[in-house]
Amino acid sequence: MNKTLVLSATLENLGTLMSHGRDAAVACGMDAKAIHQVELALEEVLVNVINYAYDQSQDQDQSTVLSKIGDIELDCSCTSNTLTITVADQGPAFNPLDQPDPDTTLSVEERTVGGLGIFLTKQMMDTVTYENSRGKNILTLVKHFKE
C-alpha cells in the first residue's frame, strides 16, 4: 500500500491530513496503541509545518496577515510490519532533529519554550529522519508493528 495526499498547509486541512495517516495505520493492521502513537507524532509534525514552514507576515498597517501558503505532501506506505510516513514541504530548509532535546528534568517554569513536540515524536516512532532534497524538507516517520 502506498498513498500520497497533497493539500495546502492550512489548519483547515489538518483533519483531512490526519485521517489520511490514520487510515494508512489502520489499513496496515496496527493495534490501537500504535495507531495512537502515529496520530500524535503526525499531528505534531503537521502542525509545525502549517505554523512555521511558509512565510506569514503582516501588511504595512499591521491589520491583515499576508500568507504565502504552500503545500504539504503526505505519503504513507506499508510493508509487512512497517508503516512509513513522509511529510514534505517546500519551506526554507529546517531540520527539526538538529534541535536539542528538552531537559525533561526541569520544571515547566524552568524549561525553554518549544522542542517538546519533536522530542515526543522521536520517542513514539521507531525512526525519524530528515533530508532536504530538490528544495523540499522531507521528514520520514517509521513505526514497526506486529501483525
C-alpha positions as CSV (number, residue, x, y, z in Angstrom):
1,M,0.0,0.0,0.0
2,N,1.3,3.5,-0.9
3,K,-0.9,6.5,-0.8
4,T,0.0,10.2,-1.3
5,L,-2.1,13.2,-0.4
6,V,-1.1,16.8,-1.3
7,L,-3.0,19.7,0.3
8,S,-2.4,23.3,1.2
9,A,-0.6,23.7,4.5
10,T,-3.6,25.2,6.4
11,L,-5.3,24.3,9.7
12,E,-8.5,23.7,7.8
13,N,-6.8,20.7,6.1
14,L,-5.3,19.2,9.3
15,G,-8.2,16.9,9.8
16,T,-8.0,15.5,6.3
17,L,-4.3,15.0,6.5
18,M,-4.6,13.3,9.9
19,S,-7.3,11.0,8.5
20,H,-5.0,10.0,5.7
21,G,-2.3,9.0,8.1
22,R,-4.7,7.2,10.4
23,D,-6.4,5.3,7.6
24,A,-2.9,4.1,6.5
25,A,-2.1,2.9,10.0
26,V,-5.5,1.1,10.2
27,A,-5.0,-0.4,6.7
28,C,-1.6,-1.8,7.8
29,G,-3.3,-3.7,10.7
30,M,-1.7,-1.7,13.5
31,D,-3.1,-2.1,17.0
32,A,-4.8,0.8,18.8
33,K,-1.8,1.8,20.8
34,A,0.5,2.0,17.7
35,I,-2.2,3.9,15.8
36,H,-2.5,6.5,18.6
37,Q,1.3,7.0,18.7
38,V,1.3,7.5,14.9
39,E,-1.5,10.0,15.2
40,L,0.2,12.0,18.0
41,A,3.5,12.1,16.1
42,L,1.9,13.0,12.8
43,E,-0.2,15.8,14.3
44,E,2.9,17.4,15.9
45,V,4.8,17.3,12.6
46,L,1.8,18.6,10.5
47,V,1.0,21.5,12.9
48,N,4.7,22.5,12.8
49,V,4.7,22.6,9.0
50,I,1.4,24.5,9.0
51,N,2.6,27.1,11.5
52,Y,6.2,27.6,10.5
53,A,7.1,26.3,7.0
54,Y,5.7,29.1,5.0
55,D,6.0,32.9,5.2
56,Q,3.4,34.7,7.2
57,S,3.8,38.4,7.5
58,Q,1.7,41.5,8.5
59,D,0.7,44.1,5.9
60,Q,2.1,47.6,6.3
61,D,-0.7,48.8,8.6
62,Q,-0.4,45.6,10.7
63,S,-4.1,44.8,10.3
64,T,-4.0,41.8,8.0
65,V,-1.8,38.8,8.0
66,L,-0.5,38.1,4.5
67,S,0.3,34.4,3.9
68,K,2.3,32.6,1.3
69,I,0.7,29.2,1.8
70,G,2.4,26.2,0.3
71,D,1.6,22.5,0.2
72,I,2.1,19.6,2.5
73,E,2.8,16.3,0.7
74,L,1.9,13.3,2.9
75,D,2.9,9.9,1.7
76,C,2.0,6.7,3.6
77,S,3.3,3.3,2.7
78,C,3.1,0.0,4.5
79,T,5.1,-3.1,4.2
80,S,4.7,-6.3,6.2
81,N,5.5,-4.9,9.6
82,T,6.4,-1.3,9.0
83,L,4.4,1.9,8.4
84,T,6.5,4.7,6.8
85,I,5.1,8.3,6.6
86,T,6.9,11.1,4.8
87,V,5.9,14.7,5.3
88,A,7.3,17.1,2.7
89,D,7.1,20.8,2.4
90,Q,8.8,23.5,0.3
91,G,9.5,26.0,3.0
92,P,13.0,27.1,3.9
93,A,15.3,24.2,4.9
94,F,14.9,23.3,8.5
95,N,15.9,20.1,10.3
96,P,13.9,19.8,13.5
97,L,16.1,16.9,14.5
98,D,19.0,19.4,14.9
99,Q,17.2,21.0,17.8
100,P,18.4,19.8,21.3
101,D,16.1,17.6,23.3
102,P,14.5,19.5,26.1
103,D,15.7,18.9,29.6
104,T,12.7,17.0,31.0
105,T,14.2,17.0,34.5
106,L,13.4,20.7,34.8
107,S,10.1,22.1,36.0
108,V,7.7,23.6,33.4
109,E,8.6,27.0,34.6
110,E,12.4,26.4,34.1
111,R,12.1,24.9,30.6
112,T,12.5,26.9,27.4
113,V,9.5,27.1,25.1
114,G,9.5,24.7,22.2
115,G,11.1,21.4,21.3
116,L,8.9,19.1,23.3
117,G,6.8,18.0,20.3
118,I,9.7,16.7,18.1
119,F,11.1,15.1,21.2
120,L,7.9,13.2,21.8
121,T,7.7,12.3,18.1
122,K,11.1,10.7,18.3
123,Q,10.0,8.8,21.4
124,M,6.8,7.5,19.8
125,M,8.2,6.5,16.4
126,D,10.9,3.9,15.8
127,T,12.9,6.1,13.4
128,V,12.6,9.7,12.5
129,T,14.9,11.1,9.7
130,Y,15.2,14.4,7.9
131,E,16.6,15.3,4.5
132,N,16.4,18.3,2.2
133,S,16.1,17.2,-1.4
134,R,15.0,19.1,-4.5
135,G,14.0,22.1,-2.5
136,K,11.8,20.1,-0.1
137,N,12.1,19.4,3.6
138,I,11.3,15.7,4.0
139,L,10.7,14.3,7.4
140,T,10.2,10.5,7.5
141,L,8.5,8.7,10.4
142,V,8.8,5.0,10.7
143,K,6.8,2.7,13.0
144,H,7.3,-1.0,13.3
145,F,4.4,-3.2,14.5
146,K,3.3,-6.8,14.9
147,E,0.7,-8.1,12.6
